[in-house]
Amino acid sequence: MTLAQPPHNKAKALRPGATRPAKELCSECGFCDTYYIHYVKEACAFLNQQFPTLEQQTHGRSRDLEAENDVYFGVHQDMMAARKQQPIEGAQWTGIVSTIAIEMLTQGLVEGVVCVQNTESDRFQPQPVLATTPEEILAARVNKPTLSPNLSVLEQVERSGMKRLLVIGVGCQIQALRAVEKQLGLEQLYVLGTPCVDNVSRAGLQKFLETTSRSPDTVVHYEFMQDFRVHFKHEDGSTETVPFFGLKTNQLKDVFAPSCMSCFDYVNGLADLVVGYMGAPFGWQWIVVRNDRGQAMLDTVMDQLDTQPVMSVGDRKAAVQQSIPAYDKAVTLPMWAAKLMGVVIERIGPKGLEYARFSIDSHFTRNYLYVKRNYPQKLAAHVPEFAKRIVSQYKLPD
C-alpha cells in the first residue's frame, strides 16, 4: 500500500473532545491527535480492516488459513514460554518487555522507544512518551488497562529526527501504525506488541475495580490469568484473586469499550515480537516471534531468560460453547459456586496454547455477535477471514 506524503500544512489534528471519524468505535489510539489523520480512512482498523495486506507488508506473507496455529496466533517463526532470571522490581510480570526496550536502546539498535507511563496523579491514567533513557522506559513498566493514545507522539517522533524507533503497543494502535509506516521517514521500525482484549475508559476501569476488588484504591495492577481467576496486586504486596465465574457480569457487561467489543486482533498480529501470558504456563510469559526483526529483538535478552517450549493440554470447545449463552445472558454465579467451578476447570481445563485458544474463541464469538447485532452493515468486511473460521466452530444465538 502506497500513500502520498501528508499535506502537513493542511491536515490538522482533531481538537480534544471532538468526534473521531470512527465515532463510537474509536479506540482512542491517538492517530487522530496528529496530522496523520489525513490517512485515517485507510489506516483506522475500525474504518478499514486490511489484515491480509498489512500482514504481507509486515511479515512477507499473510497467515496460512489451513494451519491452526497461524489462524489463531498469526504469522510466526517461533513461540516459547519465558521468564527473566532476575525480575525487574515493580514489573507486572518479570519485566521482559521493559528489558527488551532498554537493551534495544542501550545497544544502539534504536534511538527512542514509544511507551506508556502514567500521570503523576493517577497510576492508571496512560501518558504516552517518546523515551530516550532506560529510566524513562522503566517508568512505563506495568500495563495500563485503559484506552491509550500511544500514536499521539508520532509528530514528536518526526520532529525529533529519529531514524530508528521501537514502538510498544496493542493491536489497534499497531494496525494504524503499519498503515502509515512508510510515511514516517524511518530507516528502521521495530514493533513490540502485547496481546490486548477488553480495554475500558478510565471511568470504566474504576467501575470494574469497585465492582470486583475488595480494595479498589490500592490496586497496583491486575490480570485475567490462566487459572481462570483475576489476580489483583495491591500496594502492600498482597495478591487478591477473584474467579472469572464470580464476576458481576450483569453490572460489567457494558463497561468494555465498543472498539474492544469489535476487535479481532487479540494476539497483535502485526507486531514483530509479542510478549503476553495467555499461551504459557502460569507464572511464565508467552513469546511469539513473527519475523526476523522480532528475533533480533528477542536476541538482545535471551541470555537473561529461562525458556521452555510451548505446550497445549485439554479441550476448550465445550467450555467455550457453554460460555457463549452465559455471557450473552449476563449470568453471575454465587461466589461459592464460582470458586468451585474455577477449581474444577483449573484442574481439568485447557492449558498452554489450548487456554489461549479458549480465550480467543470466547472473545471472538462474543465480539462477532456484538458486531452482528450493532453494526450488521460492517460484519462482512470488518471481521477478518481467520476470525470467521474460528467463530464458525460454534453455535451462536441470534
C-alpha positions in Angstrom: 0.0 0.0 0.0 1.4 3.4 -1.0 0.1 6.6 0.4 1.1 10.1 -0.6 3.1 12.2 1.8 0.7 14.1 4.1 -0.1 17.7 3.4 1.2 18.8 6.8 0.1 22.4 6.2 -3.5 21.3 5.6 -4.1 18.2 7.7 -4.8 19.2 11.3 -5.2 17.0 14.4 -8.6 16.9 15.9 -9.1 19.0 19.0 -9.7 17.2 22.3 -13.2 16.1 22.7 -14.1 16.3 19.0 -15.9 13.3 17.4 -13.4 10.9 15.8 -14.0 9.5 12.3 -14.7 6.0 13.8 -17.2 7.6 16.1 -18.3 5.3 19.0 -15.9 2.6 17.6 -12.9 4.8 18.2 -10.2 3.1 20.3 -8.6 6.4 21.2 -5.3 5.2 19.7 -4.0 8.7 19.3 -3.7 8.6 15.5 -6.3 11.4 15.0 -4.5 13.6 17.5 -1.8 14.1 14.9 -1.7 15.5 11.3 -1.5 11.8 10.2 -5.3 12.0 10.5 -5.0 12.7 6.8 -4.8 8.9 6.4 -7.4 7.8 8.9 -9.9 6.4 6.4 -7.2 4.0 5.1 -5.4 3.4 8.4 -8.0 3.1 11.1 -8.8 -0.6 11.9 -12.4 0.3 12.6 -12.9 2.0 9.3 -10.8 -0.2 7.0 -10.0 -3.7 8.0 -7.0 -4.9 6.0 -5.3 -7.7 7.8 -4.0 -9.8 4.8 -2.5 -6.7 3.1 -0.8 -5.5 6.3 0.5 -9.0 7.2 2.0 -9.3 3.8 3.6 -5.9 4.1 5.0 -6.6 7.6 5.9 -10.2 7.5 6.3 -11.1 3.9 3.3 -13.3 4.0 -0.2 -13.4 5.3 -1.4 -16.1 7.7 -2.0 -19.6 6.4 -5.7 -20.3 6.9 -5.1 -24.1 6.7 -2.7 -24.0 9.6 -4.4 -23.8 13.0 -1.6 -22.0 14.8 -1.5 -19.4 12.1 -5.2 -19.0 12.2 -5.2 -18.4 16.0 -1.8 -16.8 16.7 -0.9 -15.1 13.4 2.2 -15.3 11.2 5.1 -16.5 13.3 8.6 -18.1 13.2 8.8 -19.3 16.8 6.9 -19.5 20.1 8.1 -20.2 23.6 7.4 -19.6 27.2 9.9 -17.5 29.1 10.6 -15.6 32.3 13.5 -13.3 33.4 16.1 -14.9 35.6 16.4 -11.6 37.5 12.9 -10.0 37.5 12.7 -6.2 37.4 11.3 -4.8 40.7 7.8 -3.5 40.3 7.2 -5.0 36.9 3.9 -6.6 36.3 5.5 -10.0 35.5 9.2 -10.4 35.3 9.9 -7.4 33.1 10.7 -8.9 29.7 9.1 -6.1 27.7 10.9 -3.4 29.7 14.2 -5.2 29.4 13.9 -5.7 25.6 13.2 -2.0 25.2 16.2 -1.0 27.4 18.5 -3.3 25.6 17.4 -2.1 22.2 18.1 1.5 23.3 21.4 0.9 25.1 22.8 -1.3 22.3 22.1 1.4 19.8 19.5 -0.5 17.7 17.0 2.3 18.3 17.2 6.0 19.2 13.9 6.1 21.0 11.0 4.0 22.4 7.3 4.8 22.3 5.9 3.5 25.5 3.3 4.5 28.1 3.9 5.9 31.5 1.2 7.1 33.8 0.3 10.6 35.0 1.6 11.8 38.4 -1.9 11.9 39.8 -3.3 8.6 38.6 -1.4 5.3 38.2 -3.9 4.0 35.7 -4.1 7.2 33.5 -1.9 6.5 30.5 0.6 9.1 29.3 2.4 8.1 26.1 6.0 9.2 25.9 9.0 9.0 23.5 11.5 7.5 25.9 15.2 8.1 25.3 16.7 6.8 28.5 16.4 3.5 30.4 14.9 5.4 33.3 12.1 6.7 31.2 11.4 3.1 29.9 11.4 1.7 33.5 8.9 4.4 34.4 6.5 2.9 31.9 6.5 -0.6 33.4 3.2 -2.2 34.4 0.2 -2.4 32.0 -2.3 0.5 31.8 -5.6 -1.3 31.3 -7.3 1.7 29.7 -7.6 3.1 26.2 -4.3 4.8 25.5 -3.4 7.3 22.7 0.0 5.9 22.0 0.2 7.2 18.5 -0.3 10.8 19.6 3.5 11.0 19.8 4.0 10.4 16.1 4.5 14.1 15.3 7.1 14.2 18.1 9.0 11.3 16.5 9.1 13.2 13.2 10.3 16.4 14.8 13.0 14.5 16.8 14.7 13.4 13.6 15.0 9.9 14.9 15.5 7.2 12.2 15.5 4.0 14.3 12.4 3.6 16.5 10.8 1.0 18.8 7.1 1.2 19.4 5.4 -0.8 22.1 1.6 -1.0 21.6 -1.6 -3.0 21.2 -3.3 -4.3 18.1 -5.5 -1.3 17.1 -2.5 1.1 17.5 -0.2 -1.2 15.5 -2.7 -1.6 12.7 -2.8 2.2 12.2 1.0 2.5 12.6 1.6 -0.2 9.9 -0.7 1.6 7.5 1.5 4.7 7.6 4.8 3.1 8.4 6.3 4.3 5.0 5.3 7.9 5.7 7.2 8.2 9.0 10.6 8.7 7.4 12.3 6.0 9.4 15.2 3.8 8.4 14.1 1.0 10.8 10.9 0.4 12.8 10.7 -2.3 15.5 7.3 -3.2 17.0 7.0 -4.9 20.3 3.4 -5.9 20.9 1.3 -7.1 23.8 -2.0 -9.1 23.4 -4.9 -7.0 24.2 -8.6 -7.6 25.0 -11.4 -5.8 26.8 -9.9 -2.4 27.4 -12.0 0.3 29.1 -12.2 4.0 29.6 -10.7 5.3 32.9 -14.3 5.6 34.3 -15.0 2.0 33.1 -11.8 0.8 34.9 -13.0 2.4 38.1 -16.3 0.7 37.9 -14.6 -2.6 37.3 -12.3 -2.2 40.3 -15.1 -1.0 42.6 -17.3 -3.9 41.5 -14.6 -6.6 41.7 -11.8 -5.8 44.1 -12.0 -5.8 47.9 -9.8 -2.6 47.9 -10.0 -0.8 44.6 -8.0 2.2 45.7 -4.9 0.1 46.5 -4.8 -2.0 43.3 -1.4 -1.6 41.5 -2.1 -3.9 38.6 -4.3 -6.8 37.7 -4.6 -9.5 35.0 -7.1 -12.2 33.9 -4.9 -15.3 34.3 -4.6 -18.9 33.1 -6.0 -20.3 36.3 -9.4 -18.7 35.5 -9.0 -16.0 38.2 -8.4 -12.3 38.1 -5.3 -11.5 40.0 -5.1 -8.1 41.7 -1.7 -6.9 43.1 -2.1 -4.3 46.0 0.2 -1.6 47.3 1.1 -3.7 50.3 2.4 -6.5 48.1 -0.6 -8.8 48.7 -2.4 -10.6 45.9 -6.2 -10.9 45.7 -7.9 -13.4 43.4 -11.4 -13.4 42.1 -12.8 -16.3 40.0 -13.9 -15.4 36.4 -17.2 -17.0 37.0 -17.9 -14.9 40.1 -17.6 -11.5 38.3 -20.7 -9.4 38.4 -21.3 -9.7 34.7 -24.7 -8.1 34.9 -23.0 -4.9 36.1 -19.9 -5.1 33.9 -21.3 -6.3 30.6 -21.4 -2.8 29.1 -18.2 -1.5 30.7 -15.9 -2.5 27.8 -15.2 -0.1 25.0 -17.2 -0.7 21.8 -13.9 -0.7 19.9 -12.7 -3.7 22.0 -16.0 -5.4 21.6 -15.4 -5.1 17.8 -11.8 -6.1 17.7 -10.4 -9.4 16.3 -6.7 -8.7 16.9 -6.3 -10.2 20.3 -2.8 -11.5 19.5 -1.4 -8.3 17.9 -0.8 -10.0 14.6 1.2 -7.0 13.0 3.8 -6.7 15.7 7.3 -8.1 15.1 7.5 -9.7 18.6 4.7 -10.3 21.0 5.1 -10.8 24.8 2.0 -11.8 26.8 0.9 -14.6 29.1 -2.1 -16.5 27.7 -0.2 -19.2 25.8 2.2 -20.0 28.6 2.0 -22.0 31.9 1.0 -20.0 35.0 3.9 -17.8 36.1 5.6 -17.7 32.6 5.3 -15.3 29.7 4.3 -16.3 26.2 6.6 -15.1 23.4 5.7 -15.0 19.7 8.4 -14.2 17.2 6.7 -13.1 14.0 9.7 -12.2 11.8 13.5 -11.5 11.7 13.1 -8.1 13.4 11.3 -9.8 16.2 14.0 -12.4 16.5 16.7 -9.7 16.6 14.7 -8.0 19.5 14.5 -11.3 21.4 18.1 -12.0 20.9 19.1 -8.9 22.9 17.7 -10.6 26.1 17.9 -14.3 25.5 20.9 -14.7 27.9 18.7 -13.2 30.6 15.8 -15.6 30.2 14.8 -19.0 31.3 12.7 -20.6 28.5 10.7 -23.7 27.8 8.7 -25.0 24.7 5.1 -24.1 24.5 2.6 -26.8 25.4 -1.1 -27.5 24.8 -3.3 -29.6 27.1 -7.1 -30.1 27.2 -10.1 -29.4 25.0 -11.6 -25.9 25.1 -14.6 -26.3 22.9 -17.3 -27.4 25.4 -16.3 -24.7 27.8 -16.4 -22.1 25.0 -19.8 -23.2 23.8 -21.2 -23.0 27.4 -19.7 -19.6 27.9 -21.5 -18.0 24.9 -25.0 -18.0 26.3 -23.7 -17.4 29.9 -22.1 -14.1 28.8 -24.9 -13.3 26.5 -27.4 -13.5 29.4 -25.0 -11.9 31.9 -25.0 -14.9 34.2 -23.3 -14.4 37.5 -22.8 -17.4 39.8 -22.8 -17.3 43.6 -19.2 -16.9 44.8 -19.1 -20.4 46.3 -20.2 -21.9 43.0 -17.8 -19.7 41.1 -14.8 -20.8 43.3 -15.8 -24.5 42.9 -16.1 -24.2 39.2 -12.8 -22.4 39.0 -11.0 -25.2 40.9 -12.5 -27.9 38.7 -11.7 -26.1 35.4 -8.2 -25.3 36.6 -7.5 -29.0 37.2 -9.1 -30.4 34.0 -9.5 -27.4 31.7 -7.3 -26.2 28.8 -3.7 -25.1 29.5 -1.0 -23.5 27.4 -1.9 -22.9 23.8 -5.3 -24.6 24.4 -6.0 -22.0 27.1 -5.0 -19.3 24.6 -7.4 -20.7 22.0 -10.2 -20.9 24.7 -9.7 -17.2 25.4 -9.6 -16.2 21.7 -12.7 -18.3 20.9 -14.6 -16.9 23.9 -13.9 -13.3 22.9 -14.2 -13.7 19.1 -17.7 -15.4 19.4 -18.8 -12.6 21.8 -17.4 -9.9 19.5 -18.8 -11.4 16.4 -22.3 -11.3 18.0 -21.7 -7.7 19.1 -20.8 -6.5 15.5 -23.6 -8.6 14.0 -26.2 -7.0 16.3 -24.9 -3.4 16.5 -23.1 -2.9 13.1 -24.6 -5.5 10.8 -23.6 -3.4 7.7 -20.0 -3.8 8.8 -20.0 -7.5 9.6 -18.8 -9.0 6.3 -15.9 -6.5 5.7 -14.9 -5.9 9.3 -14.4 -9.5 10.6 -11.2 -11.0 9.2 -11.4 -14.4 7.5 -9.4 -16.1 10.2 -11.9 -14.8 12.8 -14.8 -16.1 10.8 -13.2 -19.5 10.7 -12.8 -19.5 14.5 -16.3 -18.4 15.1 -17.8 -20.9 12.7 -16.9 -23.7 15.1 -19.6 -22.7 17.5 -23.4 -22.4 17.5 -24.3 -18.8 18.2 -27.6 -17.3 19.4 -29.4 -14.9 17.1 
